[in-house]
Amino acid sequence: MFKSTLATLALTMIFGISNGLKAEVHIKSAKDLHDADPYWGQGESDPYVYVYGVTNGGHQDEYRTDYVNNDNSPEWHTTIHFNERSDYIKLKFKLYDSDYNIPKISSDDQLGETKYIYLNDLDCDEWNYKSLTIYKDDDYKDIQGTLSVDIKPYECPQN
């Protein structure tokens, strides 16, 4: 038991491996999103956000905001609590255009995604403001706008 604890502590210090923690996420707004509805006469995109919390064991929980109608610079002001588990290590955000009012010939369009945010890189028990670049896809080349969020990791391990 003692050797195992020492090994885990050494790996944590050397490689930044963590047992994970809980987090509160406030999704504020996005700017300059791609218009996914130009051919339907529907105006601008109807964006919503999925946020994924990934644990150190690979488990993934996801939460979704409501969509904002006809707005390429939407505001959500939605708070999400990743407190079902205590071992979240990273977050990812994906934005979609809701096609709620278009006949279902396809699924909602992906507007873009952010790179992973590692919770260990944030200040614990404090709100961390992030302006995240939204990329077209996971090759992280084509920028599609920005997403503003506040993230508060908590129940952090004591150092």
Residue pairs with C-beta under 8 A, 6 or more apart in sequence:
8 17
8 19
11 17
12 18
16 120
17 56
18 56
18 89
18 119
18 120
18 157
19 56
19 86
19 87
19 157
20 55
20 56
20 85
20 86
20 87
20 88
20 89
20 119
21 86
21 87
21 88
21 89
21 119
21 124
21 153
21 154
21 155
21 156
21 157
22 81
22 82
22 83
22 85
22 86
22 88
22 153
22 154
22 155
23 53
23 81
23 82
23 88
23 91
23 119
23 151
23 152
23 153
23 154
24 79
24 80
24 81
24 82
24 83
24 151
24 152
24 154
25 51
25 79
25 80
25 81
25 82
25 91
25 149
25 150
25 151
25 152
26 77
26 78
26 79
26 80
26 127
26 149
26 150
26 151
26 152
27 49
27 51
27 65
27 76
27 77
27 78
27 79
27 80
27 93
27 147
27 149
28 75
28 76
28 77
28 148
28 149
28 150
29 73
29 74
29 75
29 76
29 77
29 147
29 148
30 47
30 49
30 73
30 74
30 95
30 134
30 145
30 146
30 147
30 148
31 73
31 145
31 146
31 148
32 72
32 73
32 144
32 145
32 146
33 45
33 47
33 72
33 73
33 74
33 95
33 111
33 112
33 134
33 144
33 145
34 45
34 72
34 111
34 112
34 136
34 144
34 145
35 44
35 45
35 72
36 45
36 97
36 109
36 111
37 43
37 44
37 45
37 46
37 97
37 102
40 102
42 70
42 101
42 102
43 70
44 70
44 71
44 72
45 70
45 71
45 72
45 97
45 109
45 111
46 67
46 68
46 69
46 70
46 71
46 97
46 98
46 99
46 100
46 101
47 67
47 68
47 71
47 72
47 74
47 95
47 96
47 97
47 98
47 111
48 64
48 65
48 66
48 67
48 68
48 76
48 95
48 96
48 98
49 64
49 65
49 76
49 78
49 93
49 94
49 95
49 96
49 147
50 62
50 63
50 64
50 93
50 94
50 95
50 96
51 62
51 63
51 64
51 80
51 91
51 92
51 93
52 60
52 61
52 62
52 91
52 92
52 93
52 94
53 60
53 61
53 62
53 63
53 82
53 85
53 88
53 90
53 91
54 60
54 88
54 89
54 90
54 91
54 92
54 116
55 85
55 87
55 88
55 89
56 87
56 89
57 87
59 85
61 82
61 84
61 85
61 88
63 80
63 82
65 76
65 78
66 76
66 78
67 98
67 100
68 74
68 75
68 76
72 145
82 88
82 91
86 155
88 119
89 118
89 119
89 120
90 116
90 117
90 118
90 119
91 116
91 117
91 119
91 151
92 113
92 114
92 115
92 116
92 117
93 113
93 114
93 132
93 134
93 147
93 149
94 110
94 112
94 113
94 114
95 110
95 111
95 112
95 113
95 134
95 144
95 145
95 147
96 108
96 109
96 110
96 111
97 108
97 109
97 110
97 111
98 108
99 106
99 107
99 108
99 109
110 137
111 134
111 144
111 145
112 134
112 135
112 136
112 137
112 144
112 145
113 134
113 135
113 137
113 138
114 132
114 133
114 134
114 135
114 147
115 132
115 133
115 135
115 140
117 130
117 132
117 151
119 151
119 153
122 128
122 151
122 153
123 153
124 153
124 154
124 156
125 152
125 153
125 154
125 156
126 152
127 150
127 151
127 152
128 150
128 151
128 152
128 153
129 148
129 149
129 150
130 148
130 149
130 150
130 151
131 146
131 147
131 148
132 146
132 147
132 148
132 149
133 143
133 146
134 143
134 144
134 145
134 146
134 147
135 141
135 142
135 143
135 144
136 142
136 143
136 144
